[in-house]
Structures are given as C-alpha cells and as structure tokens.
Amino acid sequence: MASGMGLDEDNGETKGGMWDLDQKIDQPMDEEAGRLRNMYREKTFSSLLLLRLAFQSLGVVYGDLGTSPLYVFYNTFPHGIDDTEDVIGALSLIIYSLTLIPLLKYVFIVCRANDNGQGGTFALYSLLCRHAKIKTIPNQHRTDEELTTYSRSTFHEHSFAAKTKRWLEAYPFRKTSLLILVVIGTCTVIGDGILTPAISVLSASGGIKVDHPKMSNDVVVIVAVIILVGLFSVQHYGTDRVGWLFAPVVLLWFLLVGGIGIFNIWKYDSSVVRAFSPVYIYRYFRRRKKDGWTSLGGIMLSITGTEALFADLANFPVSAIQLAFTVIVFPCLLLTYMGQAAYLMQNKEHVVDAFYRSIPDSIYWPVFIVATLAAIVASQATITATFSIIKQALAHGCFPRVKVVHTSKKFLGQIYIPDINWILMVLCIAVTAGFRNQSQIGNAYGTAVVIVMLVTTFLMTLIMLLVWRCHWMLVLVFTFLSLVVEFTYFSAVLFKVDQGGWVPLVIAAAFFVIMYVWHYGTVKRYEFEMHSKVSMAWILGLGPSLGLVRVPGIGLVYTELASGVPHIFSHFITNLPAVHSVVVFVCVKYLPVYTVPEDERFLMKRIGPKSFHMFRCVARYGYKDLHKKDEEFERKLFDNLFLFVRLENMMEGCSDSDEYSLYGQQTQHSADYLLRSNGNSTTGNNDYTCSTVDSIIPVKSPTQGHNNTVTSSGRESSQAEADEMEFLNRCRDTGVVHILGNTVVRARRDSRFYKKIAIDYIYAFLRKICRENSVIFNVPHESLLNVGQIFYV
C-alpha cells in the first residue's frame, strides 16, 4: 500500500505519520488493536493441547530449577550441621523462597510481562521502548508504530503512567541509566550461562564419588569437563533434533525426586512437615545469627533457574507454564527438599552428598543416570537463553556483530551463535576446573542470580506503570515485597564475594564493558551520520545525472540512516567519476518488537524527481527475525520497488483534477512516498487508495468500477509506468552492486581521555574482530564495493 507525506525540503524526508490504508482513519486503533491482539494471544486452549504444551515446557523451561536439589543443602551447610533443628529452619526458608519468588513473582506475575512470548531483560526493555521514547539510538519513525506487532497504549494526560513516561523521557541521563540497568541484567544472565553448566554437571558427576569414596576428586572434575565439552560441541545441531528427549527426561526426573522425597519422609522423619510454619525461620536466625544470615546464599540456590525460566518463555503460553509449575514442578521440589531434610535429621554428617546419600540403594544408578541427563538439559536451557538474549542485545545495538545461525526451520527462536558458544565453553571449563567443588561455584552462582532478579524487579515496576497501568499502590506493594526478599538475599551473598562470588561480577563487568562501549560507539557514529547527511538542495543542484556518468546497473547503498541522504554517498560520488543508473539507499533497521511480519517489512520511497532514479528502502526487523540470504532479500527488495512504482503511477493517474494532485501545487521538488509492502508484487484486482497530505481518496484499479473510460492522463501514467518498469528491469539485468561504508571511527582530538580509550582502542578493537557488514548482510564478494571513510566523533 502507498502513503503520501509532506516534504521536508532540508533533507528530502517526510513529516507526519504514514496512513495505514487497512485501517479506518477515525477509529482509535491503539486500544482496539491492542484489545484484539490480547484476545488472540490469550486464546483458550483445549485441555488436551494445554496438557501437551505444559509437558513440553518441562524440558525447556524447568531443567535448571529442577536440578537445584543436587547442591542446595551442601551450600547451605558447607561446614556441617551442628543442630538438627537448623535443618528444619533451612527447609522452611526453602519452602517460602520457592513460594514467593518462582511461584508468585515469576510464574504468576513476571511471565505475563512477556513480549509476545519472548522473555528476558531486553524483552522487557522492548516493551518499555514501545510505550515511551527511551531508545538511545534516535532512528524511530511514526510509521514504525503502525506495525501490527507494535502494540502500545495511549495515556491520559494526567494519569500516573503519563507522568512516569514524561519523567523517563525528560533527560537523556535517565534513558541511559535504564539501558545500563538492562545491560547489567543481561550480563549477569550470561554469567548464569557459564555457571549453570558448571555447577549442575559437576554436582551430577559427584554421584560417582559417593559410590566410590576413595576416588580422587580429579576424576569427578575430568568427567564433568568431558560432559561439558560434549554438550557445547553439539550445540550447532540445535535443540530441535534432540529436544524431544528433554521433556521426558525432566518429567522422569521430577517424578523420581518427588517419589524419593515421599519415601524418605516416611522412612526417616515425617515431622519435617512442621517446616511449613514460618516460626522456624525466626528460630533459625536467632540460633545461628550471622552464620544463618550468610547461609541464605545457599538457600537462594533453590530458586536458581527462575531467571532462565523467564528468558526461555518462547513458544509456550503462560497458562501452560503455570500449569506445569503448579502441578508438577512445585510439589515435586517441595517433596524432594523435605525428603532430604528428613534424611539429614538422622544423618547430618552426610550433608556434603545429601541428595545421593538419600537415594535407596536399589535405584541408585538409574537415578544417577537420570540426574546426569537432567543436568545436561538444565545446562542446555541456560545456554539457549544466553543465545536468545545476545541476539536481542545485538538487535538493540548493544552487542558486536556476531554470526547467528537458525538451527530449526520450524522454530525461529532456536538459534546458535558459534563465537559465543566457544567462549562459554572455555569459561565454563575454567570455572569447573578452577574451583573444583560445588561450594565456591554455588557462591558465585548465587551472586549472579540475585542481581538478575533485582534488575527484573525494577523493570517490572516500570512495566506495571506504563504497560499494565496498574494503580500505584499495587505497584508499590509488589516492588516493596520483591525488594525486601531480594535485598535480603543480596546482603547475604555479599559476604561470599571473596569465596567465589567475585567470578560472576568479573564476567559481568567484562561483558558490560564490551556491550556498553559498543553501544556508545554505535550511538556516536549514528549521530555523526545524522549531522553530516547531505541536504536535498545539494542533490537537486547536481541535476538528473548527479554531475557524473550514470553507468548501467543498480547500486544498493547500505546506510544506517532511515532518513536523509548519507554522507557515504557524497563521499562516493566525489571520489569516483560514475554512479549507477538506479541508486537505492538501503537501511536495515531493528525495531523494539519481537518480529516484523513479512508483509510489513519494507518501506519504499522516492528521493528527488523521477529522472534521478533514486529510491530509499527501509527493511525493518524484530529482534527475533532472521535476515535472509542475499538472494532472498534482494528479490523481495526489487519486488517491493516494482510494486511501489506501479502504485505511484496509479496514484498519479487517479484523477485529472488538480484538487487531488499528489504534488499539491507542483512546488515540491519531489514526491516522497512510502510503501508498506502487501507481500504481493502484483496489483491485480485490488482497491488502492490515493492519498494527499490532507485526504485519502479511494481509487479502483482500471479493471474495476462502473466507468471504464481511460483518460489521457491515465494513458500517460500507464506509459510512464511501463517505461520506468522496463528501465528498472534492464538495470537489474545489467547487474546489482552492493555499496557498503568501511568506516573508521576516531575520537576527536579535544575529547576526554576516557572517550579516547573507549573509541580509539576498545571500540576499534571490537570492530576489527567482529564480523563485517558484508557477512552480516550476506553480500557476495563479487558484487561488493567498500567505500572507506573516517568519522571523528
């Protein structure tokens, strides 16, 4: 479909919003479309389908949370148990931790804040970006808000949500602070992706030593390292090929540990059920004092995997997640912790291997095998979550360009990032071999988990205000209760920073520097391009030939600008004596949405008069979308370009009256049109709409309507269309050249020293080692032309 917009003569761009011709103009589409989409997303599922989805979610979502019983009691009592009543106190803390954080906060509240099934800190940030102008890269356009996946709400001017929105948008510092908070949360999740495989596999492998007490700990570490190498080596196959094993393994695991828990409660001490009384928490802290407080770092491991639960939400409805947790996961976890506590009441000296010691001898080895498989599944869940959030960060301009491989044709969310995979493997093996025991890794793990939870709480506060528009008292209650619990855990893990807790802080700090410096350099480069873009007056002054020889062919000039003529083009035509007959400025832009539908992906417009043969194409993607191979992308680009030309000529010939002239009073230098692709390059027997700045006039295609008289202006329009289409096809057959800017970014001489370090060294190093734009865009080398230039930012 096409839309006409007012011309901004300074840069040849358009002002105002783009008409969506599939909508009624006078309809309040924000609330109506949002309501319909919510109805669709919250559609009711049949009981059988819901059970199947809940079963499948076990293998993807709950693997990490389910393997926590392997190491919780050991990390809670690393120096042994002095009083059996301490076991009841610790069990009571575990019960209420599982109830407050995973059950109430995440499963029933946070999971509902997903971005169309996508979870994680950047998914929450994307939701906020759609409801407030907080993106630090100013490449948003009003037409982006008309996407069907760009769900947002309007605020009453005096509402608390509107005041919060204005407060966030008031100063760039607040936008930057929010992004920093999101990046911190993302970096600690990456730390989880390193620590989860280490502690889960090492804890599972420790079962070998229980049956053979004289075995050296080195053997356990070697077995764990071998499993880890195998786990990371098969990542390139994707979870789609082996994922069918995950759900049965995890379900079997939960049923086994739950059943063993019931057996141990019956056999050893059924009085552990008194741990449901919170009185024992008070007695626990009164008796153990500081030791009890610091032991919270071990207790908190019982809720690890909760953040991976949120990051791995894709492909499952919230109702299935809730059903699986309340029916299977939560009861089985309570039973296994109660069973271990009952065993420890009579065998407190076995706290180091409480899980394996409490297993009946007759089923020891089957449980060991299932435990090892469950640890692998848990590791897979966090690795997959790490890949997903890095792709989200990449789409937001917060991570260097890396290769993203989609491993499944069925599920677009299943991806593999080779560079990150091997980095995770090396760091994971280093942590496993370096610490060699569960206790120190557990201390490190707890630090990472609590930081992610704190970040999620702060983001959820804004989500509840801006997106859900909850009453401020309800938001205050949620934030207060969450922070009380999480800051309590945070204060406990601070005591263990020197006992291994420093590891996730160092890992997170390293990734934070990489992500923030990359984003900072990206923003500065974009600002430079915006300020140095070429004025439309300069382009028009060159004339139709642009002052050069126009050689046959089509030149695709890639730029990050969605408006204006980029500086790279002026640099190109200044240094070369020729330019292609057709020039298309291509901007590949990522939006804060999970996906952009194929039929809404491309925006087309003309730059300058028709004789210039210059166009702009904006290709829009969501953070979950795959940028297709060059041939596919190029084909769709030209399909939309040809469709745009046909629609434009039809609009010109829609009336012989000056009243509806697309050029207004014929004083504009060019007609700038935007095309939202309808996914079909044929105009067929469709209705089209001719739009001016002030009105939209419906027009029938020439084959429709009661009047089949062809006017002279219509014949001229058809002839002009045929001539231009023939010209474009001839140029396309001659050849397509991809023109990319090979820019070098340098800090200005008068910049402060930290900016010079960030830009001249760190950012320059990252640009050197990351993948080139030609690789990301899948541009063939034989048709690639690099234009070098230096930006001083």
N, C-alpha and C positions, 0 to 999 in steps of 0.2 A: 504494500500500500504506500502511498506517497503523501507527503505533507509539505506545505509551503510555509516559510518562516520569514520574518523580517530580516533585512540585510544589515549587518554591522560593517560599515564601509572601512573601518580601520583595519580589520584583519580578514575581511571576506567571510566572516562567520555569521551565524544566525542567532537572533534573540528570541526569547519567548519559548513557550512549550510546543511540543510536536503533537499535532492532532492524532488521536488514535481513532481511525475510522470504523473500528469494530465496536465502538462504544457510543452511547448517546451522550451528547455534549452536556445536557442539563442533568445528567444522573450523577449522584455523589458516589463515584466508583470506588473511592478508597475504602469506605466502610462496607459497601455492598460486596465488592470483590473479595475483601478480606473475610467477610462472613461466609461466602460461598466456598472459599478455599479452605477455611477452617472446617466447614461441614464435610468437605471431601477428605481432608486429612484425618478427621476424627470419625470416619465412617465406621459403622458397626461391622464386625466380622462374625462369621458363623462360629459356633462353639468349636467345631472340629478344626477349622482353619486357625482359630486363636490358639488352640492347644498345640497345633503343629508349629506355629511361629514361636510360641513360648518354649517348646522343646529345642528348636533350632537356636534360640537366643542363649541357651545354656552354654553351648560350645564357644560362642563368640564373645559374650559379654561377661560371664561369671567365672571364667577359668582362674583369673588372678585372685579374686576374692575367695574362691573355693579352696585354694591351696594354702591359705594363711594358717590353718591349724598345724601345719608342719613345723612351724617355728615360733609361734606366739608365746607359749609358756616358757620356753627356754630363754627368750629375750626379755621376758618379764622378770624372771628369777635367774639371772646369769651367775649369781654367786650361791645358788642353792636356796632351799626353803627352810626357814627357821621354825615357823609355826604353821600348822595345817589350816588354821583359821585364815591365814594370808591367802590360801588357795581360794577360799570362798569369796574373799574380798576382790581378788583379781577376777574371778569368774563373774561377779556382779558387775564390775566395770566393763567387762567384755560384752555382757548382755545388753547393758544400756548404751554402750558405744555403737553396737550393731543396730540397735533400735533407733537411736537419734540421728546418726549420720547416714548410713546406706539406706535404711528403710524410709524414715520420714523425710529427710532432707533431699536425698538424691532421687530415689525411686519415685516418690510421690510429688516432688516439687521441681527439682532441678531438671529432671528428664523431660518435663513438659515445656522447658525453655529451649528445646532443640530447634535448629533451623531446618525445617522440613526433613527431619530425621538425622541431621548432622549435629554431632556434639563436639564438645571441646571448647577451649577458651576463645579461639578465633571464630567459632560459630556464634558464640555469644556476642563477640565484638562485631560481627557482620550484622546481627540483629540490631545492635545499637546504632551502627552506621546508617542503617536504613531509616531510623526514626529520629536521628539528629545528625547534623552536618559536622561530624567529628573526624572524618578522614583527613590525614595529614598530607596526602597527595591530592591536590585540587583538580582532579580530572573527571569529576561528576558532571552530569548534564541532566536537565529536566526530563529528557526522553528516557533516561535510564529508569526513572521512577514509574514509567508506564508499562514495564515488563510485568507479565502475569506472575512471575515468581518474586517480584519486588513488593512483597506485602508490607504495608505500613499503615499507620493510623494518623488521623488528624487530631490535634489537641484543642481544647477550649482555651482561649487566650489567657484566662485567669486560673486555669487548673494548676495543680501542683506539678503535673507532668510537664506542662508548658514552661513553668518556672525552672524546673530541673533542666529541660532542654536548652533554654536560654543561658542558664548558668554554665552548662558544658561548652556551649558554642562561643561564649563571650571572649575567651582568651586562648590563644594557641597553646599556652603552657598547660592548660587543662586537657586539651586534646592529646598533647604529647605525653602527659602523665598517665592518661588512660591507656595509651598504646604501650608505654613502658610496663604497666601493670600486666597487660595481656602477654607481652613478650616474656616477662618473668614467669608467668604461669606456664607458658609454652615450653620454656627452657627446663623447668623442673619436671614437666611431663616427659621430656626427652631423657632426663636423668632417670626417671622411672623405667623407661625403656631399656636402660642399661642395668639397673639394679634388680628389676623383677626377674629376668632370666637367671641372674647370678644367684640370688637367694633361693629361688624356687628349685632350680636344678640341683644346687649344692645341698639343700635340705633333703630333697628326694634321694639323692645319691648317698646321703648319710645313713640310709637304711641298711646298706651293705655292712657297715661297721658294727651295727647293733647285733647282727647275727654272727659277726666275726670280730670280737672285741680287740683282738691282738693286731688287727690290720692297721697299717700306718695311715694317718690322715692324708698323706700324699696320694695314696691310691684313690681316695674319695675325690680329691681335687682333680686328679687326672681323668677320672671317669666323668666328672662334671664338665671339664673342658672339652672332652671328646663329644659329649652330647651337645654342648653349645656350638661347637664348630659345625656339627651336622645340622643343627637347627638353622643357623644362619646361611649355610650353604644351599639349602633347598628353598630359600625364600623366593628365588626367581621363578619357581614353578607356580607361585601364588597359592592362596588358601583355597581356591575353588576346587583344585584337584584332590586335596586331602581333607578339605573342610567337612566332608560327610562323616569323617571319623570323630570330629570334635564333640558334637552334641552327645552321642552315645557314651563316649569316654567320660565326659564331665557328669552326665546323669548317673552313670555307674559309680563314679567317684563319690558323689553326694549320697547315694543310697548306701554305699559301703560305710562311709564315715558316720552317717546317721545311725545305721544299724549297729555298728561297733559301739557308738556312744550309748545307745539304749542298753546294750549288753553290759557295758562297764558300769553304768548307773545301777543296774540290777545286781551285778556281782560284787561291787566294791562298796559303794556308799550312796544310797538314794537320798541322803539328807542334803545333797548339793543343791536340791531344788530351792532351798531357802535363800540362795543367791539372788533370787528374783526380788528380794526385799532390798531397797537402797540403803537400809540401815547398815549393812555390812560394808558399804563403800566408806561411810563415815568412820566406822571402826578400823577399817584398813588403813586409812590415812592417819588416824590418831595413834595407831600402834606403830606404824613404820616411819612416820614423819617424812623426812627428806627422801629416804630410800623409796618410800611409797610414791612420792611425787615423781621422782626420776623414773620409776618403773612404768609410768604412763607411756614412755617411749616404746616399750614392748607391747603394752596393751593396745596401742594405736595400730600395731601391725595387723590386728584383727580386722581392720577396716581398709587395709590397703587393697587396691584394685577397684575401689569405688570411683576414682577419677578415670580409670580405664573403662569402667562401665559407661560413663558419660561420653567418653571420646569414641566408643565403639557402637554408638546407637544406630548407625545407618542400617537400613533395610528391615528394621523391626518396629512395629507400632508400640507406643508407650504401654498400651494395655497388655501386650504380650510380655514385655519386660516386667511389669508389675505382677502379673500372674506367676511367672517363673520364680520371682524372688519370694513372694509371699507363700507359695505352695511348696516349693522345693528347697530353694537356697537358704532362706532364713531359718526354717525349722531344723534342717539338717546341720547347719552350722551351730545352732544352739545345742543340739544333741551331742555333736562331737566335742565341743568345748566342755560341756557338762560331764561327758564320759571321761575325758582326760583329767578333769578336776577330781572326779570320783576315784580314778586310779591313783592320782597323786596324794589323795588323802591317806592312803595306806602305803604308798611307795614314793615318798617325797624325794628320796635320793636319786630317782630316775628322771628328774626334771629335764636333764640335758636331751634325752631322747624320749620325751613323754609320749609323743604320737606313736612311734614304732613299738615302744615297750608295752603300750596298752592294747596292741593288736593280739588277738588269740593266735597261738602258735599254728593252728591248723590252716589258717588262711593268710599267714604272714607274707609269703612270697607272691601270691596273687595280688594282695593289697600293695606290695612294693612296686610291682609292675604297673598297676593302675596309677599309683602315686607318681611314678616317673612320667607316664604318659600325660597325666593331668598337669604336671609341672611344665611339660613342653607346650601344652595347649595354653596355659597361663602366659608363658613367655611369648607365644605367637600372638596373643591378644594385645599385649603391650607393644610389641614390635609393629604390628599393623596400625595401632593407634598412633605410634610415632610417625610412621609414613604419612598418615592422613593429616596430622596437624602440620607437618612440614610442608605438605602440598598447599594447605590453607595459608600458611605463612608466606609461601612463595607467591601465591596469587595476590596477597596484600602488599607485595613489595618488601617483605621483611626477611627474605632469605635469598642467598645467592642462587643463581640459576643452576639447577641440577636436573639430571635426566629422570623423568618419571615414566615408568613402564606400567601400562594397564594389563594385568595378568588374566583378566576374565572378560569375555565378550558379553556375558550375562549381567555381571555386576560391575558398574562403572567405578564403584568405590574401592574395589580391590586393586591396590597399586603396589608397586615395588620400586624403590629408589636405590639403585646399586651403590652409589657413593656412601649414602647414609648407612646402608646395611653393613658394609665392611667396617665403617668407623664404629658402629655399635658393637660389632663382634670383637674388635680389638679391645675396646674399652671394657666390655663385659668380661672378657677373659682376664684382662689386667686386674679388674676388681676381684674376680673369683680367686685367682692365683695369689694376688697380693694380700688379701685379708685371711683367706684360708679357713674362716669359721663364720658361722651364721650370726654371731652376736654383733660384730662390728659392721657387717653388711646390713643387719637389721637396724642399727643406729643410723646408718646413712639413709636407709630406705624411709624411715620414719620422718626424717627432716624434709625429704623431698615431698612426701605425701601431704604433710600439713601445710606446706607453702602453697601447693596447688589448691587445696581446699579453701584457704584464706582468699586467694585470688578469685575463686569461683563465687565465694560469698559476696565480695564487693561488686562483682559484675552482676550477680543475681539481684542485688539491691537496685541497680540501675534498670535491669530488665523489668522488675516488678513495677517500677515507677513509670518508665517510658513505654514499654511494650504492653504489659498487662494492665497498667494504670490502676494498680491496687491502692487502697486507702493507705495514707502514710503511716497510720498506727499499725496496720498489719505488716507493712514493710519493716517498721521499727522493731516489732516483736520478732520477726524472722531473723533480721540482722543481729539483734542483740543475743538471742539464744544461740545462733550459729557461732558468733564470735566468742561468746563465753566458753563454749565447749572447745573450739579450735585454738583459741589463745591459751587455754589451759594445757592442751597437748603441746602447743608450740613452746611454752615456757619449760615444759619437761624435756623436750628434745634439745633445747639449748644447752642443757647440762652434758649432753653427749656429743657435742660438736667435736671435741678433741678425741673422742673414742670411735671415730669413723664418720660422724655426722658432717665432717668438712667435705667429704667426697662429692655429694650432690651439689653443694654450694660452689665448689670449684668447677664442676662440669657445667652447672647452670650459668656461672659467670662467664665461662669461655664461650658458650653458645650465645649468651646475651650480647657480648661484645660483637660477635660476628653478625648477629641479626640487627642490632641497633645501628651499627656503623654502616651496614649495607643499606638499611632503610634511610639513614641520614644522607648518604651519598646519592641514593636514588631521588630523594626529595630535592636536594640541591641541584642535581642535573636537570630535573624536570623544571624547576624554577628558572634555571638559566635558559633552557629552550623556550619557555614561555615568554621571557623578556626579550629574547633575541629572534623571535619569529619574524618572518618577512611580512611587510604590510601589503595589502591588496593593491594599493595605489602603485607600488613598485612593480608588481606583477603585470598590472594592466598597462603600465608605461612601456613594457617590453614589446607589446604587440603580440599577435597570434603566434608568431614564430619564436617568441621569447628572446628575440635577438640572436638566435642561434639556428643552426641547421637542424631540422626535425627529421631524424632518421626513422625508417620504418620499424615498427615494433611497439611493444608496451613496456613501460618502465614502472615497476611497483616499488615505490619509495616507502620504506618502513620508517615509522616515526612513533614516538610515544605520545605525541600531541593529538588530541581528538578535535582540535580547532586550530585554525591558522595554518599558514604555510611554514614548515620547519626551516630552521637555519641551514640544515644539511642540504636543502635543495638549492639555496642561493650559493652555498659553497661549491656545490656540484657544477652548476651551470657557469660559475665564474672561472673555474679551472679547466673545464672541458669545452670543446668547441661545438658540441652537438648534444641534443636531447631527443628522447623518443617521441614519436608522433602522438602517442597517448601516454599520459602520466597519471598514475593513480597513487595517492597518498594513503598508505595502509596503516591503521592504528589498531593493534591488538590490545584490548583493554579488559582487565578483570574487574568485575563488579562485586560488591558485598552481598552476593546471593549464592546459593549452593549450585545453581545451574541456570543457564540461559537456554530456553527452548530453541531448537534448530530454526523454527520459522520466525524467530525474533532476533536472530544473532547478528545480522548485518544491517548497518545503516549506510545508505549511499547518498551522495550529494554532488552537485556540480560546482566547480570552482572557476569563476570567470565566465566569459561568454562561450558559446558553443564552439566557436572557431579555435579556442585554446585547447580543446580536448583534454581538459584536466578534471579529475574527479577525486573525491575522498571516499574511502571505505573504512568504517569503524566496525571491527569484529569484536563482539562482546562475549566474554566467557564468565562462568561462575567458577568458584574455587574447586568444584568437583569435576568440572568439564575437562575433556581431553581435546587438546589442539591437534586436529587430524593431520595426516601426512600432507606434504606439499601439493600433490596432485589433487587430492580431495578438496583441500582448502582453496586452491586456485580455481578449480571447476566451479565451486559454489560462489566464489567471488565474481567470476565472469557471468554466471547465470543471473546473479542479482544486478550486476551492472547493465546487462542487456534488458532485463525487466524494467529497471529504472528508466532507461532511455525510452522504452516503449510507453511507459506510463506518463513520462514527462511530455512526450509528443501528443499523447491523447488528451492530456490536460490542457495543452496549448490550443488544441482544436475543439475544445468542449463548447466554445461559444464564440460567435463573431462579434460579440458586444464588448466594448472597452470596459464595461462595468465589472466584468469578471476576468479581466486580463491578469495573468499571473505576474506580469511585470508592473502592475499598478499603473503609474503614469509614464512608464517607459524611461524613468530616470535612473533606475538602478543599473549598475554595471553588469550584474549577472543575476540569474535566478538560482537561488540556493534551495535545493530540495533535499529532503531526507527520505529515504526509502526504508521502511521496515519490511523486510522480506516476508512474503507469504509462503515461502517454501516451494513455489512453483514458478518456473521461468516462462510459462505460457500465460497469456492474458485471457484466452478462451472466451467464454460467455459469462464473464463476471461483471458485476457492477463496480464502477470506480467512482471516486469522489474527487472533484476538483476543488482545491482549497486555495483561498487567498488568506491574507493576514486576518481579515475580519469575518470571513464567512466560509462555509463549506457548502458546495453545490454538488448534489449527486448527478452523476452522468452515466448514461447507459453506453455500453460498448456498441460499436457500429452495427453489430448483428442483431441488436435488440431494439425494443421501443416501437412505437407506432409510426414514427416518421423515419423513413429510410432515405430521405433526401441527403445527399452528400454535398456539403457546401464547398466553395472554393478553398476556404481556409482549412477545411478538413482534408481536401486533396493535397494541399501544400504540406500540411502536417504529416500526412502519410508518406509523402515523397521524402520529406526531410528525415523521417524516421528510418525509411528504407536506406537512404544514403548513409546515414550515420551508422546504422547497424552493419551495412556492408563494409564501411571503413573500419569499424572496430574488429570485425571478423578477419579482415585482411591483415590488420596489425597483429592480431593474436596469432594467426598462422605464421607470420614472419618470425615471431619469437617473443618470449617474455623474459625480461631481465629483472632480477631482484636486487634492489639498491639498498644496502644497509650502511648505517653510520658506524664506523670503527673509531669511537671517541675515546680520548684520553682525558681524564678528569684531574685537574690540579687545583690546589688551594691557592688563593691569591697571595701575593707577597705580604700584604698587610694583615693576613689572617693570624689569629692567635695560635699558639704552639699546639694546643690540643686538636684544633681543627686541621692543622697541617699533618699531625700524626695520623688522625683518623682518615683523611682524604688521600694524602700522598703515600702513605705506607699501608695501612690496614685495608682500606677500600681498594687501592690499586692492586694489592696482593690478591684480594678476593676476586677481582675482575680478571686477573691473569689466570687463576686456577679454575674458575668456574667455566661452564660451557658457553660457547659463543652463541650469539643470537641466531646465526645461520643454522646451528644444530638444533636449537630450541624450535625454530620455525620450520625445520626440515627442508631447508633450501638446498637444492642441488648445486654442487660446486661449479658445474659448467655454466650455470646461468646466474652466478653471484658476482656482484660488483660492490666492493667495500670502499667507502669514502671516509678517509681519515681526517680528523679534526681534533682540536684541543679545546676543552671547556675550562675556564677559570672561574671557580665558584667561591 
